[in-house]
Amino acid sequence: MRTDIYLGIDMGSTGLKAVALEAGSGATLAAAGGALPYRQLPQGGCELAADAIASALAHALQGVAQQLGERLRDLRALSCTGHGAGLYLLDEGGRLLGASAVASTDQRAAARARALGQRLGDALYDEVGCRPWSGQSSLIAAERFQADPALRGRVRHLLFAKDYLAFLLTGQVATDASDASTAGLLNLRNGAWSAMAFEAAGVADLHAQAAPLLTAGSVVGQVSAPAAAAFGLPAGVPVAMGAIDLLASLRAVGAERLGHAVAVLGTWCVNAVVAPAREPKPQVGAIVRFGDPDRRLYLENSPSSMANVAWAARALQFPDAAAVVDSAMSVPLGAEGLRFLPFINGGNWPPGASAGFVGLQGHHSRAHMARAVVDGVAAWHAWHLKRLAAQGLGVAGRVAALGGGARDRRMAQLLAGLLGHAVERCGDDETGARGAAGYAALSQGADDCLPAPCERVEPDPGQQTAHADFYAQFHALVDSMAPVFAQVTGAAR
């Protein structure tokens, strides 16, 4: 008996993946992808060449098509998801401006974000649900236009990561509310693009270039004949509007429906929950309007989670991130007094936060340093999740751990210990792609047909006191570093 297949494509901060899933069972039938070679530039710049995106998309889709073989004819629809914010500007020929996209981890607009936050931070939070931050599309655009004023007049469309993939597949220009809102460019009250947000960033002209907003799960277009030839897919396959990767992941594990919080142990430190819209607005990191006028996506994020582990792998010469975690787990919690501040890509709190080791002494080894990094990553996720819980957002004690870091059960158990309760671990590292495939299924009237496998991970009962003590001491240390971060930030200006 033939069953339908839905395809999800996920473009994250460091890689692009495509996953084909079987309707009903939710089984993964094919998966392919690889790393995205971002270019690190001076002053914290981080860009990705247009041809690198196209090559990565072709590699992933051709790999899936080859694995599916004759079953490719059962592909009913596909959809895309991706990282939020960053900058994807198209010129009149449909090319990325400057032949490159800008990553959301780009830091060149950090000073601009701080200055705008001091002037209009509260007003913007009320209007769009977040205060200025360096990875916002509008602030990155302002920074690029200042460096090269000629770019401004060449812009025709403002998109986001997932939308650029859909454009390559269909030639259609569109986005959804979740990406627009995560970038701080959507009016929370009426769900329209915010003229105030564009004007505040100094790019009022981009307001007219913002893509049309479509509902996630609606059909954007079909795979074009040129795209079919380039990417190995059948022409005419429907391409559905997706959502930002975080919302796609929530959908994949049912957290959006159940009101559970999620911790995404990915490049970014992402923590979120879907809950009813509230006024006055709770004071969280960001509030996202994603389509449902009665609910919001509440976020507590920092720019780096497993990015800290990836950095440790490079700096400490481990083979990969998994080897960092393996080495870390050979050392007890707390790394014998060594602490790591997990802000390798900066941080929103304390202001101007940067990464570093504290307490480093001669007896500490590479394994101690790895342990300090892993402890810091998990502790910072716990800090964000506890902030959400303190606002009464989500079902108490229900958290799902997702993302590449959650593939290692030990990371999920460490997070559970620092939270003081069990977490649901989704060992499927492709929750973003699974969620995207879910939007593809929704576009064909087949909702909730791609269940994700999860397991309950309990904290180690023998380390309950040690986890509580470490958590309290770690966050006292971070709070005490605020004046140091302010001094370092001032010196760097």
Disulfide bonds with the S-S distance in Angstrom:
none
